[in-house]
Amino acid sequence: MEKNIKTPITEKVTKNLQAGDYVYITGIIYTARDAAHKRMYESMLRGEKIPFDLEDNIIYYLGPTPERKGQVIGSAGPTTSSRMDKYTPLLLEHGLKGMIGKGKRSSEVIDSIIKNKGVYFAAVGGAGALLSKKILKSKVIAYNDLGTEAVRELYVEDFPAIVVIDSQGNNLYETAYKEFYNIGNEELN
């Protein structure tokens, strides 16, 4: 099912998203990769503020390429999400509602998604140039010394993603795999 959502996303929104839904996201989202996650995590453990309010927000696991003249941002494809798994449960406990990346998540992250009524979206890897066209504004808001891994605030319009893990823990990677092999086995019989 196709759905249009606007940020910030609340629990009311995440409860209505199901694994397999195609979504188009409009509004403010934030970027952070490994190094930025590590800094935010360590700051939170020390009781310090982080660069943006996590409450009802989305983090896109992105380290864009440098923008060319006239562009808002360079290629903006997702990075592998599992590299953020160590940090994700704490961020979800502090109000983060969504993450955009690619690849599987750990059982601890899935449990935290369920507990905190979050959602994990996948963006298409290898389509960074096309995805960048959905980013209308980009500004670095923290950790500029990290270069492409700095935290950015993005304004996106109709940014395409797929719900992979919904707030009930349904996991598209698992259900699609099982469905694929059930169809394959039926055809062989």
Secondary structure, DSSP 8 states (H G I E B T S, - for coil): -EEEEESS--HHHHHT--TT-EEEEEEEEEE--HHHHHHHHHHHHTT---SS--TT-EEE-B------TT-SSS---B-BGGGGTTTHHHHHHTT--EEEEBS---HHHHHHHHHTT-EEEE--TT-HHHHHTTEEEEEEEE-GGGGGGSEEEEEEEEEEEEEEE-TT--BHHHHHHHHHHHHHHHHH-
